[in-house]
Every structure is written in C-alpha cells, then in structure tokens.
Amino acid sequence: MKKILLFFTMAVLVMSAGAQNIQLLYNTGKDYNNLTSTVEMFKPDKLGSTFFFIDFSYGVGGVEGVSSAYWEIARAFTIAKSPFAFHVEYNGGAGQWKSGEISGAYTINNAWLTGLEYSINAKDFSKGITFQTLYKYIQGKNDASFQLTAVWYLHAFNHKLSFDGFADFWREDNMFGTNKTKYVFLAQPQLWYNLSKNFSLGTEIQFSTNFGGVEGFDIMPSIAARYTF
C-alpha cells in the first residue's frame, strides 16, 4: 500500500510540473470493465529526449480505488547528428488484490534496459517511427534478456486524426500453473479524434501474449479521452 501511495504522490507532482498529456481509459471486454489513467510526457532537447508515463489502474480484482501503479522512464542520447541514439530505461510498479476478506500486495519486477534506437520522422513531424533494440535486466527473473520495441505516430486530416502507439516483444520467464512461458508481447495502438488542440476522444486496443498474469493471447479494447497541455 505504501508503494502505491508513493506512486500516486509522484504522479500528482508530475502533473503539477506540467505533463504533456493525461489520459483516462475505460477498459472493456471479458474480466475487465475498469478504469486506467495515464500521465505521459515526451520532451526533446539538444542532447536527445526524455519520455515517461505513469499508469494507475482502478477497481481490478475487487479492489476499491487504485489497484496498481506502474511507470516507465526513458532517456535517449542522440549519437552525433545521426538518426541513432543511445537508450536507457527503467520500469517498475506495485499493486494490490482482494478476494473476499483476504487481500494482499505485490510488486512488478524492476527492470533496467539499455541499447540503441533508430528514428525516422517526416520533415513536418506529421509521422514517424522509432525502433529500439535493448538489453533487459529483470530483477529476480532474468539477468540477461532482450526487448524489441517500435513506437509510432501519425497525424492526418490537418491533425484531426492521430494514430499512435507502441509494440514490445521481450524475453521474460513466467509461470501459469505448471506451464512456463519465455516470451511476452504487448501492443497498445491508439486512435484519436482531436476535437481541439487540447482535447481528444478515441480508443486504445491492447493486444498481448503472456502479459499481466494472463496466459496466451488476450485483447482489451478501451474507450479513451485525452487532454494535452
């Protein structure tokens, strides 16, 4: 519980400091029907760029209020004036669960990543994609793993429509009963209709395999709103 309160405090501080956007998603589908909020920032500078997001999930598994908190922060250092960059990243989080009168808490394994990324952007930044090839250390699980990532964005119809998202594929040992899996896939494409410069409505569809305690393939559609600062 203390870790979840810490993540909540961090998110409030980040929002007050001027995050780039806040998203609220209503997750639908089998065994879902809950809310997720996201605070997200991407900031380029002379040396490269900084990106982070913080996710809170609400009402999962019978929990009232925040059921899990998760964050990622990444820094890219541009190599000379090339499209290549050196990438470092941290992931981690915590959560809680409830079943009847029994409850408990858990942590999401700390993970540190490093490697190279390659970015392609249109001159007017109306579209672009970044590919990452990363070494991944997952504390308590995999000392030597890998992750392949693609991140993209596309603005069309005079920025009325935006299509963005990411796809990750990585090595991580997980147990589902007596079954052991070695790989995880996660993709979250988003489609937005921009009602104004600041406010958007849209959808996110999460595709995953062996992710979040669910064995095999899973899909979770969401209805979403976003406010951009």
DAHUMO-V571319 format. One line per field, one symbol per residue. burial: b if it has 24 or more other ideal C-beta (glycine too) atoms within 12 Angstrom, else e. Layout:
burial: ???
This chain:
burial: eebbeebbebbeebeeeebbbbbbbbbeeeebebbbbbbbbbeeeeebbebbbbbbbbebbebeebbbbbbbbbbbeeeeeeeebbbbbbbbbbbbeeeeeeeeebbbbebbbbbbbbbeeeeeeeebebbbbbbbbbeebbeebbbbbbbbbebeeeeeebbbbbbbbbbbebeeeeeebeebbbbbbbbbebeeeeebbbbbbbbbbbbbebeeebbbbbbbbbbbe
